[in-house]
Amino acid sequence: MKKYDPIIYGSEDLVNYLSAKLAPHRISRAVIKEMIDAESEFIRLVLLGGDKVFLNGVGMFKLGYASPKPERDIFNPASYLYPDQPEMIHKEATDEYNIVRFRPAKSLREQLMEHTYGDAYHSDYEEEEVELDGEETVSD
């Protein structure tokens, strides 16, 4: 698997893409930006109302349930280097709340599988070289 550092695209990049794509129709960038803002507002309002939004070829956005969590102490995974001195983190209790869930469309899932089969992108920590007993160097 190869490591991939994703590029983060924003609404301005979408405006640029649509402006180039719709250039023959002579639609101004201001109108395109207004349309994108209206679509974002529509999605936000539908989700706040508890309904689902399906974008053809992309997927569906819907609300998911996050259950309440009790107050607890959890192991800090960053302290795994020192197993004899585990560090604990205190997490406050949380109430139940809703989160946004996304389910990709079947066509998008299939395209992603075809495009990345056997060579999937993943983000991970940078490889670190670890010295073992001063003799050899091993890469994670």
Summary of the structure (lengths in Angstrom):
residues: 140
radius of gyration: 22.7
end to end distance: 13.5
largest distance: 67.8
contacts: 254
relative contact order: 0.15
helix: 34%
strand: 29%
